[in-house]
Amino acid sequence: MALTEFLRRSRDSGVTRTGIVNYDDEQIIAQGAPPYSGLSRRNKGWQVMNTAALAAVVVRPSTVAGLTLYNNNTAASEIALVVDTVKAFNLVTTAALSDWSVWACIHPTGMTAPTADITAIRSMSGLATAYGGGAIVDTGATVADNGWFPISQSPNVVHGVGITPGHALSIDMDGKFVIPPTAAISVQVVASITGLTFTHGFSWWEYALPMGGV
């Protein structure tokens, strides 16, 4: 496989350096920092969780969401919400053995903005800045059933018998879900019995990302 060298100028020092791409124009690089640290240092990462627990559903989710993350940015801005993790915390269990799974639904562009009832959006960096982006977060929103799919790993989470808090689950999405302006993502927990309550959460990266095309 042939390798091709190319020249690039360092942004900081102005020194010209040599890079390498292979026959398929894939750049050959060595990672110099942990994944996502570049976005974190620019204060592009955010996270949120509802504090009031909601009851899990015992059927496939439909039009009621545990938590909804909506992109209220303008289309011209091209600001996307790139989902990093989806979270669920079993606050109240029951005296019966049961299991539960986490489901997500992507709502396409053109969705009406929900109510912003959670404003405690926290940065994923150490920069002490208030959130000023375009995300809207709504607990228990009524949403369109655009197709719900399980995202928690198999086997489903099983909690022990009791009434104390159960498992907390953080599911790595690694950018698989990208939410453009006027689109949204919802999360809901499906349990095998009634009586289980959950709080839900998201973390995401927020930056200009043109959608569609090549």
C-alpha positions, 0 to 999 in steps of 0.5 A, a space after each residue: 500500500 503506497 503512502 503519500 506525504 503532505 506538508 502542514 504548517 503548525 498553528 502555534 509555531 508556524 513550523 512546517 511538518 510532514 503528515 502521511 496518508 495511505 492509498 485510500 487518503 486515510 490520514 495516519 496519525 498518532 493520538 496526542 490527547 485522550 478522546 474528547 479532551 479537545 471538545 471539553 477544553 473548548 467548553 463544548 460538552 454539557 450534561 443534564 439529568 432530571 431530579 424528579 423520578 418518573 415511573 417506568 412504563 411496562 409496555 413499549 414506549 409511545 408518546 410519553 418520554 422520561 426526558 427529551 433533549 431538543 435542539 433549539 438552535 437555528 438551521 443557519 447556525 448548523 449547531 448540532 447536539 452530538 450525543 455522548 451518553 444516555 443515562 438512567 438511575 433507578 431511584 425507587 425499586 420494589 419488593 419484587 424482583 424485576 428487570 428494566 431496559 433503556 429505550 431512545 427515540 430520535 425526533 426528526 427536524 420540524 418538531 415543535 419546541 417542548 417546555 424548558 423545565 430543566 435549566 440546570 445544564 452543567 459543563 463537562 469541563 472545569 470552566 465555571 460558565 453558565 450554559 448559554 447554548 440552544 438546548 431545551 430539556 423537558 421532563 415527561 414531555 408528550 412527543 411523537 412516536 417516531 420509533 423507539 429502540 432499546 439502547 441498553 446492553 443485553 442482558 437487561 439490568 436486574 435489580 435486587 429485592 428491596 425498596 432502596 435505590 437500584 442501578 445507575 446506568 450510563 450508556 456510551 453513544 460516542 456520537 452515534 446520535 446527532 441531533 440537528 436544529 429543531 430535532 430531538 432525542 427522548 429516553 424512556 425506561 421499560 420495566 417488567 413490573 410497575 412501581 419502579 421510578 427513574 431519573 434520566 439524563 444526557 451528555 452531549 457535545 455542541 458545535 457546528 456540524 453540517 448535516 447530510 451530503 458527503 
